[in-house]
Amino acid sequence: MFRNKRIILFVVWLIIISFVLSTTLYIVVSADTTTPFANAAVVKTTQEEDWNTITISAAGDVTMGRDALTSYYNTFDHEVELQKKDYSYFMKNVKPIFENDDLTITNLEGPLTNAKLMAEKQFRFKGEAAYTDVLKQGSIEAVNLANNHMFDYLDQGYWDTVSNLSEANIGYFGFEHKYLTEVKGIKMGMLGFSGWDSSKQRKETIKKAVDDLREKGANLVIVSFHWGEERKYMPNQTQKELGRYCIDIGVDLVLGHHPHVIQGIETYKGKSIVYSLGNFCFGGNKNPSDKDAYIYQHSFSFKDNVLQLETGQVIPVSISSVNHRNNYQPTPLQGIEAARVMNKIRKYSLELAE
């Protein structure tokens, strides 16, 4: 009988401990807005004091302004008026994240120009030249230009954008431009491409650009692709082929955008391929049904300029700080909402491994 009481007492204690552990786990997961990503080969070791770590943040589509045929009410331009041209408003909720990294990259999807002549196509976006200050005040240091809207206002819109970015001391890459910068003594090179096909010619173009950056001393090479299909949550075969090809030729990190929704992250040969970051500060839609997005952070640790360790993590965000419309103010998610988006990313990422 005494033995039976001990068994019952032991079972009760197991139940209590299980409840406490499960409750604690729920609190940790639901409260954490900066969650290490399980499929990104996050490895933690004791770092030597002389290691040099660089952290890069990447976010998706930044479209400032509006489409030429869109009514003014509730657009990005209207929000600028409502905020009395306070350009710090747009990145206010993510700036603390970007200020604490070493480099922030986004996809600039649309020109910053006062040009009038536009391309003959369905959607034509542009923002005022003054909107460059949104990037500057938001602590965004570099942008990809290689996308399907950068020439919406033809050559003038494109070269106005390059000029405006240069004046603001914001790096840019894509099309004919490569960006090479030095952070903490480490040279980082960035390239941007459209990824609509995986032809031999396109691969040769990519390899030539990567080799050129390496010859110029780049310790890290990051490639940004505008690719995939809109509103598709899984990458197509072209995305997979191009992303993996980049890793095969020595690229350190691949970033993707264009689908306007999030896609998963693949670890390939120890490197990360981020297939779609989703929208971010997106003036292309007044109220998209899916406002989920994420910031991807990747840290590279060097010793004597030799890469020793990489870690990646995801910060779930909404592209708007309110639910009923897009107010163009990306905001980190909290609690259950952060866990929900993380679960989506995990699901899509695990499906990539199947």
C-alpha positions as CSV (number, residue, x, y, z in Angstrom):
1,M,0.0,0.0,0.0
2,F,2.9,2.3,0.9
3,R,4.4,1.5,-2.5
4,N,1.2,2.4,-4.3
5,K,1.1,5.8,-2.5
6,R,4.6,6.5,-3.7
7,I,3.7,5.6,-7.3
8,I,0.6,7.9,-7.1
9,L,2.7,10.7,-5.6
10,F,5.3,10.3,-8.3
11,V,2.6,10.5,-11.1
12,V,1.1,13.7,-9.5
13,W,4.5,15.3,-9.4
14,L,5.1,14.4,-13.1
15,I,1.8,16.1,-14.0
16,I,2.6,19.2,-12.1
17,I,6.1,19.5,-13.7
18,S,4.7,18.9,-17.2
19,F,2.1,21.6,-16.7
20,V,4.7,24.1,-15.4
21,L,7.1,23.3,-18.3
22,S,4.4,23.6,-20.9
23,T,3.1,26.9,-19.5
24,T,6.6,28.3,-19.4
25,L,7.3,27.2,-23.0
26,Y,4.1,28.9,-24.2
27,I,5.0,32.2,-22.4
28,V,8.5,32.1,-24.0
29,V,7.3,31.4,-27.5
30,S,4.3,33.8,-27.5
31,A,6.2,36.7,-26.0
32,D,9.4,36.4,-28.1
33,T,9.4,38.6,-31.2
34,T,12.9,37.8,-32.2
35,T,12.8,34.1,-32.6
36,P,15.8,32.0,-33.9
37,F,14.7,30.1,-37.0
38,A,14.9,26.4,-36.6
39,N,15.6,25.6,-40.3
40,A,18.3,28.2,-40.7
41,A,21.1,26.1,-39.0
42,V,21.4,28.3,-36.0
43,V,24.4,27.2,-34.1
44,K,25.5,28.6,-30.8
45,T,29.0,28.3,-29.4
46,T,31.2,30.2,-27.1
47,Q,32.8,32.9,-29.2
48,E,36.3,33.9,-28.8
49,E,36.8,37.5,-27.7
50,D,38.6,38.5,-30.9
51,W,35.8,37.4,-33.2
52,N,34.3,40.1,-35.3
53,T,30.5,39.7,-35.8
54,I,28.5,41.6,-38.4
55,T,24.7,41.5,-38.3
56,I,22.6,42.2,-41.4
57,S,18.9,42.9,-41.5
58,A,16.8,42.3,-44.6
59,A,13.2,43.3,-45.3
60,G,11.0,43.1,-48.3
61,D,9.3,45.4,-50.7
62,V,9.4,49.1,-50.0
63,T,7.1,51.0,-52.5
64,M,6.8,54.7,-51.6
65,G,4.2,56.7,-53.4
66,R,1.3,55.2,-55.4
67,D,0.2,53.8,-58.7
68,A,-0.6,56.5,-61.3
69,L,-4.3,55.6,-61.6
70,T,-4.9,55.0,-57.9
71,S,-7.2,57.5,-56.1
72,Y,-5.4,59.6,-53.5
73,Y,-7.4,58.7,-50.3
74,N,-5.6,56.3,-48.0
75,T,-2.5,56.0,-50.2
76,F,1.1,56.4,-49.1
77,D,1.0,60.0,-50.4
78,H,-2.1,60.7,-48.4
79,E,-0.4,59.2,-45.3
80,V,2.5,61.6,-45.9
81,E,0.1,64.5,-45.8
82,L,-1.7,63.1,-42.6
83,Q,1.7,62.8,-40.9
84,K,2.6,66.4,-42.0
85,K,5.6,65.1,-43.9
86,D,7.2,63.5,-40.9
87,Y,9.2,60.9,-42.8
88,S,10.3,59.2,-39.6
89,Y,6.8,57.9,-39.1
90,F,7.0,55.1,-41.6
91,M,9.9,53.1,-40.1
92,K,9.4,54.3,-36.5
93,N,8.5,50.9,-35.2
94,V,11.3,49.0,-36.8
95,K,14.0,51.6,-36.6
96,P,15.2,50.3,-33.2
97,I,16.0,47.0,-34.9
98,F,17.7,48.6,-37.9
99,E,19.7,50.9,-35.7
100,N,21.2,48.0,-33.8
101,D,22.4,46.0,-36.8
102,D,25.4,46.8,-39.0
103,L,23.6,47.0,-42.3
104,T,19.9,47.0,-43.3
105,I,18.8,46.0,-46.8
106,T,15.4,46.3,-48.5
107,N,14.0,46.1,-52.0
108,L,13.1,49.5,-53.3
109,E,10.2,48.8,-55.7
110,G,9.6,51.9,-57.6
111,P,11.5,55.1,-58.5
112,L,11.9,58.2,-56.4
113,T,11.4,60.9,-59.0
114,N,9.4,63.9,-60.2
115,A,9.4,62.6,-63.8
116,K,6.1,62.7,-65.7
117,L,6.6,60.4,-68.6
118,M,5.7,56.8,-67.7
119,A,5.9,53.3,-69.1
120,E,2.9,51.7,-70.9
121,K,2.0,49.0,-68.4
122,Q,-0.8,48.1,-65.9
123,F,0.8,49.4,-62.7
124,R,3.2,52.4,-62.5
125,F,4.6,53.4,-59.2
126,K,6.6,56.4,-58.2
127,G,7.4,58.4,-55.0
128,E,8.6,61.9,-54.6
129,A,12.3,62.5,-54.4
130,A,11.8,63.7,-50.8
131,Y,10.7,60.2,-49.8
132,T,14.3,59.2,-49.9
133,D,14.3,60.5,-46.4
134,V,12.1,57.7,-45.3
135,L,15.0,55.3,-45.9
136,K,17.5,57.6,-44.3
137,Q,15.5,58.2,-41.2
138,G,14.6,54.6,-41.0
139,S,18.3,53.5,-40.8
140,I,18.2,51.6,-44.1
141,E,21.7,51.7,-45.6
142,A,21.3,49.8,-48.9
143,V,18.5,48.9,-51.4
144,N,18.0,46.6,-54.3
145,L,17.0,48.3,-57.6
146,A,16.6,45.2,-59.8
147,N,12.8,44.8,-60.0
148,N,9.9,45.2,-62.4
149,H,8.9,48.7,-61.2
150,M,12.2,50.6,-61.2
151,F,11.7,51.7,-64.8
152,D,8.0,52.6,-64.4
153,Y,9.0,56.2,-65.1
154,L,11.5,55.3,-67.8
155,D,15.2,56.2,-67.8
156,Q,14.6,59.5,-66.1
157,G,12.8,57.9,-63.1
158,Y,15.6,55.4,-62.8
159,W,18.5,57.8,-62.9
160,D,16.7,60.3,-60.6
161,T,16.4,57.5,-58.1
162,V,20.1,56.7,-58.3
163,S,21.0,60.3,-57.9
164,N,18.6,60.7,-54.9
165,L,20.1,57.7,-53.2
166,S,23.6,58.8,-53.8
167,E,22.9,62.3,-52.3
168,A,21.4,60.6,-49.2
169,N,24.5,58.3,-49.0
170,I,22.3,55.2,-49.3
171,G,23.9,52.2,-51.1
172,Y,22.2,50.7,-54.1
173,F,22.7,47.6,-56.3
174,G,21.0,45.8,-59.1
175,F,21.1,46.0,-62.9
176,E,24.5,47.3,-63.7
177,H,25.3,48.4,-60.2
178,K,27.3,46.5,-57.6
179,Y,27.6,47.7,-54.0
180,L,30.8,47.1,-52.1
181,T,31.1,48.5,-48.6
182,E,33.2,47.9,-45.5
183,V,31.9,47.3,-42.0
184,K,34.1,46.6,-39.1
185,G,36.9,45.8,-41.4
186,I,34.9,43.3,-43.4
187,K,34.2,44.0,-47.1
188,M,30.6,43.1,-48.1
189,G,29.4,43.0,-51.7
190,M,25.8,43.1,-52.8
191,L,24.2,42.2,-56.1
192,G,20.6,42.4,-57.4
193,F,19.0,40.5,-60.2
194,S,15.5,39.6,-61.6
195,G,15.0,35.9,-61.4
196,W,12.4,35.1,-64.0
197,D,14.5,32.4,-65.7
198,S,17.5,30.2,-64.8
199,S,19.0,30.2,-68.3
200,K,22.7,29.6,-68.9
201,Q,23.1,33.2,-69.8
202,R,21.6,34.4,-66.6
203,K,23.8,32.1,-64.5
204,E,26.9,33.3,-66.4
205,T,25.9,36.9,-65.6
206,I,25.5,36.2,-61.9
207,K,28.8,34.3,-61.7
208,K,30.7,37.0,-63.4
209,A,29.3,39.6,-61.0
210,V,30.1,37.4,-58.0
211,D,33.6,36.8,-59.2
212,D,34.1,40.5,-59.8
213,L,33.2,41.3,-56.2
214,R,35.5,38.6,-54.9
215,E,38.4,39.9,-56.9
216,K,37.7,43.3,-55.4
217,G,38.2,41.8,-51.9
218,A,34.6,41.0,-50.8
219,N,34.7,38.8,-47.7
220,L,30.9,38.4,-48.0
221,V,28.6,38.4,-51.1
222,I,24.9,38.8,-50.7
223,V,22.6,38.3,-53.7
224,S,19.0,39.8,-53.8
225,F,16.5,38.3,-56.3
226,H,13.2,39.7,-57.5
227,W,11.6,36.4,-58.5
228,G,8.7,34.0,-58.0
229,E,5.0,34.3,-58.5
230,E,2.7,36.8,-56.8
231,R,0.6,35.5,-53.9
232,K,2.3,32.1,-54.0
233,Y,3.5,30.8,-50.6
234,M,6.0,28.3,-52.1
235,P,8.9,29.1,-54.4
236,N,8.9,27.8,-57.9
237,Q,11.5,25.6,-59.5
238,T,13.3,28.7,-61.0
239,Q,13.7,30.2,-57.6
240,K,15.1,27.0,-56.1
241,E,17.5,26.5,-59.0
242,L,18.9,30.1,-59.0
243,G,19.1,30.2,-55.2
244,R,21.0,27.0,-54.9
245,Y,23.2,27.9,-57.9
246,C,24.3,31.1,-56.1
247,I,25.3,29.1,-53.0
248,D,27.2,26.7,-55.3
249,I,29.3,29.5,-56.7
250,G,30.2,31.0,-53.3
251,V,27.4,33.4,-52.4
252,D,27.0,33.8,-48.6
253,L,23.3,34.8,-48.4
254,V,20.4,34.8,-50.9
255,L,17.4,37.2,-50.3
256,G,14.1,37.1,-52.3
257,H,11.1,39.3,-52.9
258,H,8.2,39.9,-55.4
259,P,5.5,37.4,-54.4
260,H,4.0,40.0,-51.9
261,V,3.6,37.2,-49.4
262,I,6.1,35.3,-47.3
263,Q,7.8,32.2,-48.3
264,G,10.1,29.9,-46.4
265,I,13.8,29.7,-45.7
266,E,16.0,26.9,-47.0
267,T,19.4,25.9,-45.6
268,Y,21.5,24.7,-48.5
269,K,25.1,23.6,-47.9
270,G,25.1,25.5,-44.6
271,K,23.8,28.8,-46.2
272,S,20.4,30.5,-46.1
273,I,18.1,31.1,-49.1
274,V,15.3,33.4,-48.0
275,Y,12.8,32.9,-50.7
276,S,10.4,35.8,-50.0
277,L,10.4,38.3,-47.2
278,G,6.9,39.6,-48.3
279,N,5.9,43.2,-48.4
280,F,7.3,45.8,-46.0
281,C,6.5,49.5,-46.3
282,F,4.3,48.8,-49.3
283,G,2.5,51.6,-51.0
284,G,1.2,49.3,-53.8
285,N,-2.0,48.3,-51.9
286,K,-4.2,50.3,-49.6
287,N,-5.3,47.2,-47.6
288,P,-3.8,43.8,-48.6
289,S,-5.6,40.8,-47.1
290,D,-2.3,39.3,-46.0
291,K,-0.2,41.7,-44.0
292,D,2.3,39.2,-42.7
293,A,6.0,39.7,-43.4
294,Y,9.3,39.3,-41.6
295,I,12.7,40.8,-41.1
296,Y,15.5,38.3,-41.6
297,Q,18.6,38.9,-39.6
298,H,21.8,37.1,-40.3
299,S,25.0,37.3,-38.3
300,F,28.5,36.5,-39.7
301,S,31.3,36.0,-37.2
302,F,34.9,36.3,-38.5
303,K,38.3,35.7,-37.0
304,D,41.3,37.2,-38.9
305,N,38.8,37.9,-41.7
306,V,38.0,34.2,-42.0
307,L,34.3,33.3,-41.5
308,Q,33.9,31.1,-38.5
309,L,30.2,31.0,-37.7
310,E,26.8,32.1,-39.1
311,T,23.4,32.4,-37.3
312,G,20.0,33.5,-38.6
313,Q,16.9,34.6,-37.0
314,V,13.4,35.8,-38.0
315,I,11.5,38.8,-36.6
316,P,7.8,38.5,-37.6
317,V,6.1,41.8,-38.6
318,S,2.9,43.2,-39.9
319,I,3.2,45.7,-42.8
320,S,0.8,48.0,-40.9
321,S,0.4,49.0,-37.3
322,V,-3.4,48.8,-37.6
323,N,-5.5,45.9,-38.9
324,H,-8.3,47.6,-40.8
325,R,-6.1,49.2,-43.5
326,N,-2.5,49.6,-44.6
327,N,-1.0,52.6,-42.8
328,Y,2.5,51.9,-44.3
329,Q,4.1,51.5,-40.9
330,P,5.7,48.0,-40.5
331,T,5.5,46.8,-37.0
332,P,7.0,43.8,-35.1
333,L,4.4,41.4,-34.0
334,Q,4.0,40.3,-30.4
335,G,2.8,37.3,-28.5
336,I,0.3,35.0,-30.3
337,E,0.5,36.9,-33.6
338,A,4.3,36.6,-33.7
339,A,4.0,32.8,-33.0
340,R,1.3,32.5,-35.7
341,V,3.6,34.0,-38.4
342,M,6.6,32.0,-37.1
343,N,4.5,28.8,-37.5
344,K,3.7,29.8,-41.1
345,I,7.4,30.3,-41.9
346,R,8.4,27.0,-40.3
347,K,5.6,25.2,-42.2
348,Y,6.7,26.6,-45.5
349,S,10.4,26.0,-44.8
350,L,9.8,22.4,-43.7
351,E,7.9,21.7,-46.9
352,L,11.0,22.9,-48.9
353,A,12.9,19.9,-47.4
354,E,10.4,17.4,-48.6
